[in-house]
């Protein structure tokens, strides 16, 4: 898969599965870009600065995207948690 195909697949999974789960906790996530199989995601709302943000990103979003989309190598947190 090339990056454009990965982005399209990621957008579908994010809107169908990730966004509803994060919204239930007052948060959200936005795809910033996909480069060389790495998906850059920015957490929003209640997820920004949350103590569980790293766990959400690696154990939740990254695990799900890698499971569903063969071209995803890594999910990188592009959030400014400051």
Jmol script that loads the backbone (N, CA, C; Angstrom):
load data "model"
ATOM      1  N   UNK A   1       0.850  -1.197   0.000  1.00  0.00           N
ATOM      2  CA  UNK A   1       0.000   0.000   0.000  1.00  0.00           C
ATOM      3  C   UNK A   1       0.885   1.247   0.000  1.00  0.00           C
ATOM      4  N   UNK A   2       0.466   2.238  -0.769  1.00  0.00           N
ATOM      5  CA  UNK A   2       1.194   3.500  -0.709  1.00  0.00           C
ATOM      6  C   UNK A   2       0.546   4.404   0.355  1.00  0.00           C
ATOM      7  N   UNK A   3       1.165   5.535   0.637  1.00  0.00           N
ATOM      8  CA  UNK A   3       0.687   6.405   1.713  1.00  0.00           C
ATOM      9  C   UNK A   3      -0.731   6.916   1.472  1.00  0.00           C
ATOM     10  N   UNK A   4      -1.086   7.206   0.222  1.00  0.00           N
ATOM     11  CA  UNK A   4      -2.437   7.687  -0.089  1.00  0.00           C
ATOM     12  C   UNK A   4      -3.482   6.606   0.211  1.00  0.00           C
ATOM     13  N   UNK A   5      -3.169   5.369  -0.122  1.00  0.00           N
ATOM     14  CA  UNK A   5      -4.080   4.256   0.164  1.00  0.00           C
ATOM     15  C   UNK A   5      -4.199   4.026   1.667  1.00  0.00           C
ATOM     16  N   UNK A   6      -3.074   4.128   2.361  1.00  0.00           N
ATOM     17  CA  UNK A   6      -3.088   3.978   3.824  1.00  0.00           C
ATOM     18  C   UNK A   6      -3.946   5.075   4.441  1.00  0.00           C
ATOM     19  N   UNK A   7      -3.756   6.315   3.989  1.00  0.00           N
ATOM     20  CA  UNK A   7      -4.531   7.443   4.520  1.00  0.00           C
ATOM     21  C   UNK A   7      -6.022   7.212   4.340  1.00  0.00           C
ATOM     22  N   UNK A   8      -6.422   6.761   3.174  1.00  0.00           N
ATOM     23  CA  UNK A   8      -7.836   6.502   2.905  1.00  0.00           C
ATOM     24  C   UNK A   8      -8.382   5.426   3.846  1.00  0.00           C
ATOM     25  N   UNK A   9      -7.630   4.356   4.030  1.00  0.00           N
ATOM     26  CA  UNK A   9      -8.050   3.272   4.920  1.00  0.00           C
ATOM     27  C   UNK A   9      -8.091   3.738   6.367  1.00  0.00           C
ATOM     28  N   UNK A  10      -7.092   4.522   6.776  1.00  0.00           N
ATOM     29  CA  UNK A  10      -7.026   5.037   8.147  1.00  0.00           C
ATOM     30  C   UNK A  10      -8.228   5.939   8.423  1.00  0.00           C
ATOM     31  N   UNK A  11      -8.569   6.794   7.471  1.00  0.00           N
ATOM     32  CA  UNK A  11      -9.716   7.694   7.657  1.00  0.00           C
ATOM     33  C   UNK A  11     -11.002   6.910   7.917  1.00  0.00           C
ATOM     34  N   UNK A  12     -11.178   5.808   7.206  1.00  0.00           N
ATOM     35  CA  UNK A  12     -12.377   4.976   7.385  1.00  0.00           C
ATOM     36  C   UNK A  12     -12.409   4.353   8.775  1.00  0.00           C
ATOM     37  N   UNK A  13     -11.292   3.773   9.206  1.00  0.00           N
ATOM     38  CA  UNK A  13     -11.235   3.133  10.524  1.00  0.00           C
ATOM     39  C   UNK A  13     -11.389   4.172  11.632  1.00  0.00           C
ATOM     40  N   UNK A  14     -10.744   5.326  11.456  1.00  0.00           N
ATOM     41  CA  UNK A  14     -10.830   6.379  12.476  1.00  0.00           C
ATOM     42  C   UNK A  14     -12.280   6.837  12.647  1.00  0.00           C
ATOM     43  N   UNK A  15     -12.976   7.101  11.542  1.00  0.00           N
ATOM     44  CA  UNK A  15     -14.339   7.613  11.654  1.00  0.00           C
ATOM     45  C   UNK A  15     -15.319   6.549  12.162  1.00  0.00           C
ATOM     46  N   UNK A  16     -15.097   5.301  11.800  1.00  0.00           N
ATOM     47  CA  UNK A  16     -16.018   4.235  12.199  1.00  0.00           C
ATOM     48  C   UNK A  16     -15.780   3.709  13.608  1.00  0.00           C
ATOM     49  N   UNK A  17     -14.511   3.653  14.036  1.00  0.00           N
ATOM     50  CA  UNK A  17     -14.215   2.986  15.301  1.00  0.00           C
ATOM     51  C   UNK A  17     -13.507   3.852  16.341  1.00  0.00           C
ATOM     52  N   UNK A  18     -12.507   4.611  15.924  1.00  0.00           N
ATOM     53  CA  UNK A  18     -11.698   5.361  16.890  1.00  0.00           C
ATOM     54  C   UNK A  18     -12.427   6.605  17.390  1.00  0.00           C
ATOM     55  N   UNK A  19     -12.938   7.409  16.460  1.00  0.00           N
ATOM     56  CA  UNK A  19     -13.577   8.670  16.851  1.00  0.00           C
ATOM     57  C   UNK A  19     -14.761   8.490  17.805  1.00  0.00           C
ATOM     58  N   UNK A  20     -15.663   7.523  17.549  1.00  0.00           N
ATOM     59  CA  UNK A  20     -16.773   7.337  18.496  1.00  0.00           C
ATOM     60  C   UNK A  20     -16.292   6.958  19.908  1.00  0.00           C
ATOM     61  N   UNK A  21     -15.256   6.140  19.986  1.00  0.00           N
ATOM     62  CA  UNK A  21     -14.733   5.735  21.299  1.00  0.00           C
ATOM     63  C   UNK A  21     -14.127   6.925  22.036  1.00  0.00           C
ATOM     64  N   UNK A  22     -13.355   7.755  21.315  1.00  0.00           N
ATOM     65  CA  UNK A  22     -12.742   8.924  21.953  1.00  0.00           C
ATOM     66  C   UNK A  22     -13.787   9.967  22.318  1.00  0.00           C
ATOM     67  N   UNK A  23     -14.801  10.127  21.469  1.00  0.00           N
ATOM     68  CA  UNK A  23     -15.859  11.108  21.728  1.00  0.00           C
ATOM     69  C   UNK A  23     -16.622  10.769  23.007  1.00  0.00           C
ATOM     70  N   UNK A  24     -16.724   9.491  23.308  1.00  0.00           N
ATOM     71  CA  UNK A  24     -17.414   9.063  24.529  1.00  0.00           C
ATOM     72  C   UNK A  24     -16.694   9.557  25.781  1.00  0.00           C
ATOM     73  N   UNK A  25     -15.420   9.924  25.630  1.00  0.00           N
ATOM     74  CA  UNK A  25     -14.611  10.424  26.749  1.00  0.00           C
ATOM     75  C   UNK A  25     -14.312  11.911  26.597  1.00  0.00           C
ATOM     76  N   UNK A  26     -15.039  12.584  25.703  1.00  0.00           N
ATOM     77  CA  UNK A  26     -14.852  14.015  25.513  1.00  0.00           C
ATOM     78  C   UNK A  26     -13.638  14.387  24.685  1.00  0.00           C
ATOM     79  N   UNK A  27     -13.130  13.436  23.909  1.00  0.00           N
ATOM     80  CA  UNK A  27     -11.933  13.696  23.117  1.00  0.00           C
ATOM     81  C   UNK A  27     -12.143  13.405  21.653  1.00  0.00           C
ATOM     82  N   UNK A  28     -11.044  13.422  20.944  1.00  0.00           N
ATOM     83  CA  UNK A  28     -11.082  13.143  19.519  1.00  0.00           C
ATOM     84  C   UNK A  28      -9.678  12.968  18.994  1.00  0.00           C
ATOM     85  N   UNK A  29      -9.570  12.648  17.717  1.00  0.00           N
ATOM     86  CA  UNK A  29      -8.268  12.483  17.076  1.00  0.00           C
ATOM     87  C   UNK A  29      -8.383  12.902  15.620  1.00  0.00           C
ATOM     88  N   UNK A  30      -7.342  13.547  15.132  1.00  0.00           N
ATOM     89  CA  UNK A  30      -7.300  14.021  13.749  1.00  0.00           C
ATOM     90  C   UNK A  30      -6.042  13.464  13.091  1.00  0.00           C
ATOM     91  N   UNK A  31      -6.184  12.947  11.897  1.00  0.00           N
ATOM     92  CA  UNK A  31      -5.028  12.462  11.150  1.00  0.00           C
ATOM     93  C   UNK A  31      -4.316  13.682  10.578  1.00  0.00           C
ATOM     94  N   UNK A  32      -3.035  13.812  10.889  1.00  0.00           N
ATOM     95  CA  UNK A  32      -2.246  14.934  10.381  1.00  0.00           C
ATOM     96  C   UNK A  32      -1.700  14.576   9.009  1.00  0.00           C
ATOM     97  N   UNK A  33      -1.049  13.426   8.907  1.00  0.00           N
ATOM     98  CA  UNK A  33      -0.488  12.971   7.633  1.00  0.00           C
ATOM     99  C   UNK A  33      -0.080  11.506   7.747  1.00  0.00           C
ATOM    100  N   UNK A  34       0.225  10.923   6.611  1.00  0.00           N
ATOM    101  CA  UNK A  34       0.808   9.580   6.552  1.00  0.00           C
ATOM    102  C   UNK A  34       2.064   9.706   5.710  1.00  0.00           C
ATOM    103  N   UNK A  35       3.189   9.267   6.259  1.00  0.00           N
ATOM    104  CA  UNK A  35       4.461   9.354   5.535  1.00  0.00           C
ATOM    105  C   UNK A  35       5.244   8.071   5.770  1.00  0.00           C
ATOM    106  N   UNK A  36       5.564   7.392   4.684  1.00  0.00           N
ATOM    107  CA  UNK A  36       6.338   6.144   4.736  1.00  0.00           C
ATOM    108  C   UNK A  36       5.718   5.106   5.677  1.00  0.00           C
ATOM    109  N   UNK A  37       4.397   4.989   5.636  1.00  0.00           N
ATOM    110  CA  UNK A  37       3.703   4.004   6.457  1.00  0.00           C
ATOM    111  C   UNK A  37       3.507   4.412   7.899  1.00  0.00           C
ATOM    112  N   UNK A  38       3.957   5.600   8.256  1.00  0.00           N
ATOM    113  CA  UNK A  38       3.782   6.117   9.623  1.00  0.00           C
ATOM    114  C   UNK A  38       2.613   7.098   9.628  1.00  0.00           C
ATOM    115  N   UNK A  39       1.680   6.869  10.542  1.00  0.00           N
ATOM    116  CA  UNK A  39       0.481   7.697  10.638  1.00  0.00           C
ATOM    117  C   UNK A  39       0.671   8.689  11.777  1.00  0.00           C
ATOM    118  N   UNK A  40       0.586   9.972  11.449  1.00  0.00           N
ATOM    119  CA  UNK A  40       0.737  11.035  12.446  1.00  0.00           C
ATOM    120  C   UNK A  40      -0.658  11.484  12.871  1.00  0.00           C
ATOM    121  N   UNK A  41      -0.936  11.379  14.168  1.00  0.00           N
ATOM    122  CA  UNK A  41      -2.262  11.667  14.703  1.00  0.00           C
ATOM    123  C   UNK A  41      -2.159  12.734  15.792  1.00  0.00           C
ATOM    124  N   UNK A  42      -3.098  13.665  15.761  1.00  0.00           N
ATOM    125  CA  UNK A  42      -3.181  14.705  16.796  1.00  0.00           C
ATOM    126  C   UNK A  42      -4.417  14.445  17.634  1.00  0.00           C
ATOM    127  N   UNK A  43      -4.221  14.288  18.939  1.00  0.00           N
ATOM    128  CA  UNK A  43      -5.341  14.107  19.855  1.00  0.00           C
ATOM    129  C   UNK A  43      -5.971  15.459  20.132  1.00  0.00           C
ATOM    130  N   UNK A  44      -7.289  15.457  20.321  1.00  0.00           N
ATOM    131  CA  UNK A  44      -8.023  16.698  20.526  1.00  0.00           C
ATOM    132  C   UNK A  44      -8.946  16.604  21.729  1.00  0.00           C
ATOM    133  N   UNK A  45      -9.471  17.753  22.133  1.00  0.00           N
ATOM    134  CA  UNK A  45     -10.439  17.802  23.228  1.00  0.00           C
ATOM    135  C   UNK A  45      -9.860  17.263  24.519  1.00  0.00           C
ATOM    136  N   UNK A  46     -10.633  16.431  25.189  1.00  0.00           N
ATOM    137  CA  UNK A  46     -10.228  15.874  26.471  1.00  0.00           C
ATOM    138  C   UNK A  46      -9.022  14.955  26.393  1.00  0.00           C
ATOM    139  N   UNK A  47      -8.673  14.501  25.190  1.00  0.00           N
ATOM    140  CA  UNK A  47      -7.513  13.618  25.029  1.00  0.00           C
ATOM    141  C   UNK A  47      -6.193  14.389  25.059  1.00  0.00           C
ATOM    142  N   UNK A  48      -6.240  15.684  24.706  1.00  0.00           N
ATOM    143  CA  UNK A  48      -5.018  16.498  24.673  1.00  0.00           C
ATOM    144  C   UNK A  48      -4.543  16.709  26.111  1.00  0.00           C
ATOM    145  N   UNK A  49      -3.333  16.303  26.373  1.00  0.00           N
ATOM    146  CA  UNK A  49      -2.751  16.481  27.702  1.00  0.00           C
ATOM    147  C   UNK A  49      -3.196  15.451  28.730  1.00  0.00           C
ATOM    148  N   UNK A  50      -4.019  14.509  28.330  1.00  0.00           N
ATOM    149  CA  UNK A  50      -4.509  13.478  29.252  1.00  0.00           C
ATOM    150  C   UNK A  50      -3.364  12.542  29.648  1.00  0.00           C
ATOM    151  N   UNK A  51      -3.378  12.096  30.894  1.00  0.00           N
ATOM    152  CA  UNK A  51      -2.337  11.187  31.378  1.00  0.00           C
ATOM    153  C   UNK A  51      -2.344   9.860  30.601  1.00  0.00           C
ATOM    154  N   UNK A  52      -3.493   9.472  30.083  1.00  0.00           N
ATOM    155  CA  UNK A  52      -3.590   8.208  29.356  1.00  0.00           C
ATOM    156  C   UNK A  52      -3.375   8.346  27.859  1.00  0.00           C
ATOM    157  N   UNK A  53      -2.939   9.538  27.403  1.00  0.00           N
ATOM    158  CA  UNK A  53      -2.803   9.788  25.963  1.00  0.00           C
ATOM    159  C   UNK A  53      -1.836   8.819  25.291  1.00  0.00           C
ATOM    160  N   UNK A  54      -0.703   8.564  25.912  1.00  0.00           N
ATOM    161  CA  UNK A  54       0.276   7.654  25.299  1.00  0.00           C
ATOM    162  C   UNK A  54      -0.298   6.249  25.180  1.00  0.00           C
ATOM    163  N   UNK A  55      -0.984   5.802  26.215  1.00  0.00           N
ATOM    164  CA  UNK A  55      -1.587   4.478  26.185  1.00  0.00           C
ATOM    165  C   UNK A  55      -2.684   4.421  25.117  1.00  0.00           C
ATOM    166  N   UNK A  56      -3.483   5.473  25.024  1.00  0.00           N
ATOM    167  CA  UNK A  56      -4.534   5.528  24.001  1.00  0.00           C
ATOM    168  C   UNK A  56      -3.920   5.438  22.613  1.00  0.00           C
ATOM    169  N   UNK A  57      -2.835   6.157  22.410  1.00  0.00           N
ATOM    170  CA  UNK A  57      -2.197   6.199  21.090  1.00  0.00           C
ATOM    171  C   UNK A  57      -1.579   4.850  20.727  1.00  0.00           C
ATOM    172  N   UNK A  58      -0.790   4.269  21.617  1.00  0.00           N
ATOM    173  CA  UNK A  58      -0.059   3.034  21.302  1.00  0.00           C
ATOM    174  C   UNK A  58      -0.918   1.778  21.459  1.00  0.00           C
ATOM    175  N   UNK A  59      -1.613   1.643  22.588  1.00  0.00           N
ATOM    176  CA  UNK A  59      -2.375   0.421  22.856  1.00  0.00           C
ATOM    177  C   UNK A  59      -3.748   0.427  22.211  1.00  0.00           C
ATOM    178  N   UNK A  60      -4.237   1.611  21.866  1.00  0.00           N
ATOM    179  CA  UNK A  60      -5.556   1.703  21.261  1.00  0.00           C
ATOM    180  C   UNK A  60      -5.478   1.952  19.771  1.00  0.00           C
ATOM    181  N   UNK A  61      -5.141   3.187  19.406  1.00  0.00           N
ATOM    182  CA  UNK A  61      -5.163   3.597  18.004  1.00  0.00           C
ATOM    183  C   UNK A  61      -4.146   2.816  17.169  1.00  0.00           C
ATOM    184  N   UNK A  62      -2.891   2.765  17.613  1.00  0.00           N
ATOM    185  CA  UNK A  62      -1.869   2.069  16.830  1.00  0.00           C
ATOM    186  C   UNK A  62      -2.192   0.586  16.672  1.00  0.00           C
ATOM    187  N   UNK A  63      -2.570  -0.059  17.738  1.00  0.00           N
ATOM    188  CA  UNK A  63      -2.877  -1.494  17.682  1.00  0.00           C
ATOM    189  C   UNK A  63      -4.015  -1.764  16.693  1.00  0.00           C
ATOM    190  N   UNK A  64      -5.068  -0.960  16.772  1.00  0.00           N
ATOM    191  CA  UNK A  64      -6.223  -1.143  15.893  1.00  0.00           C
ATOM    192  C   UNK A  64      -5.859  -0.900  14.427  1.00  0.00           C
ATOM    193  N   UNK A  65      -5.143   0.194  14.159  1.00  0.00           N
ATOM    194  CA  UNK A  65      -4.793   0.509  12.773  1.00  0.00           C
ATOM    195  C   UNK A  65      -3.849  -0.537  12.172  1.00  0.00           C
ATOM    196  N   UNK A  66      -2.880  -1.008  12.949  1.00  0.00           N
ATOM    197  CA  UNK A  66      -1.963  -2.048  12.449  1.00  0.00           C
ATOM    198  C   UNK A  66      -2.714  -3.349  12.163  1.00  0.00           C
ATOM    199  N   UNK A  67      -3.698  -3.647  13.010  1.00  0.00           N
ATOM    200  CA  UNK A  67      -4.493  -4.861  12.875  1.00  0.00           C
ATOM    201  C   UNK A  67      -5.350  -4.810  11.606  1.00  0.00           C
ATOM    202  N   UNK A  68      -5.919  -3.655  11.310  1.00  0.00           N
ATOM    203  CA  UNK A  68      -6.871  -3.517  10.210  1.00  0.00           C
ATOM    204  C   UNK A  68      -6.229  -3.130   8.877  1.00  0.00           C
ATOM    205  N   UNK A  69      -5.057  -2.460   8.936  1.00  0.00           N
ATOM    206  CA  UNK A  69      -4.452  -1.920   7.718  1.00  0.00           C
ATOM    207  C   UNK A  69      -3.000  -2.399   7.618  1.00  0.00           C
ATOM    208  N   UNK A  70      -2.724  -3.316   6.700  1.00  0.00           N
ATOM    209  CA  UNK A  70      -1.387  -3.919   6.595  1.00  0.00           C
ATOM    210  C   UNK A  70      -0.240  -2.926   6.384  1.00  0.00           C
ATOM    211  N   UNK A  71      -0.469  -1.793   5.749  1.00  0.00           N
ATOM    212  CA  UNK A  71       0.605  -0.853   5.456  1.00  0.00           C
ATOM    213  C   UNK A  71       1.030   0.042   6.602  1.00  0.00           C
ATOM    214  N   UNK A  72       0.256   0.039   7.705  1.00  0.00           N
ATOM    215  CA  UNK A  72       0.583   0.910   8.841  1.00  0.00           C
ATOM    216  C   UNK A  72       1.746   0.318   9.625  1.00  0.00           C
ATOM    217  N   UNK A  73       2.834   1.074   9.713  1.00  0.00           N
ATOM    218  CA  UNK A  73       4.018   0.617  10.445  1.00  0.00           C
ATOM    219  C   UNK A  73       4.034   1.139  11.877  1.00  0.00           C
ATOM    220  N   UNK A  74       3.551   2.356  12.059  1.00  0.00           N
ATOM    221  CA  UNK A  74       3.618   3.003  13.368  1.00  0.00           C
ATOM    222  C   UNK A  74       2.626   4.154  13.405  1.00  0.00           C
ATOM    223  N   UNK A  75       2.141   4.468  14.602  1.00  0.00           N
ATOM    224  CA  UNK A  75       1.316   5.662  14.798  1.00  0.00           C
ATOM    225  C   UNK A  75       2.102   6.588  15.705  1.00  0.00           C
ATOM    226  N   UNK A  76       2.264   7.826  15.260  1.00  0.00           N
ATOM    227  CA  UNK A  76       3.068   8.804  15.991  1.00  0.00           C
ATOM    228  C   UNK A  76       2.167   9.912  16.503  1.00  0.00           C
ATOM    229  N   UNK A  77       2.324  10.230  17.777  1.00  0.00           N
ATOM    230  CA  UNK A  77       1.549  11.292  18.427  1.00  0.00           C
ATOM    231  C   UNK A  77       2.090  12.645  17.983  1.00  0.00           C
ATOM    232  N   UNK A  78       1.300  13.398  17.215  1.00  0.00           N
ATOM    233  CA  UNK A  78       1.697  14.716  16.736  1.00  0.00           C
ATOM    234  C   UNK A  78       1.034  15.824  17.562  1.00  0.00           C
ATOM    235  N   UNK A  79       0.504  15.457  18.737  1.00  0.00           N
ATOM    236  CA  UNK A  79      -0.211  16.386  19.596  1.00  0.00           C
ATOM    237  C   UNK A  79       0.746  17.269  20.375  1.00  0.00           C
ATOM    238  N   UNK A  80       0.405  18.534  20.494  1.00  0.00           N
ATOM    239  CA  UNK A  80       1.121  19.440  21.391  1.00  0.00           C
ATOM    240  C   UNK A  80       0.436  19.322  22.747  1.00  0.00           C
ATOM    241  N   UNK A  81       1.014  18.536  23.648  1.00  0.00           N
ATOM    242  CA  UNK A  81       0.399  18.295  24.941  1.00  0.00           C
ATOM    243  C   UNK A  81       0.685  19.392  25.948  1.00  0.00           C
ATOM    244  N   UNK A  82       1.401  20.436  25.535  1.00  0.00           N
ATOM    245  CA  UNK A  82       1.802  21.493  26.434  1.00  0.00           C
ATOM    246  C   UNK A  82       0.751  22.433  26.864  1.00  0.00           C
TER     247      UNK A  82
END
end "model"
wireframe off; spacefill off
backbone 0.3
color backbone group
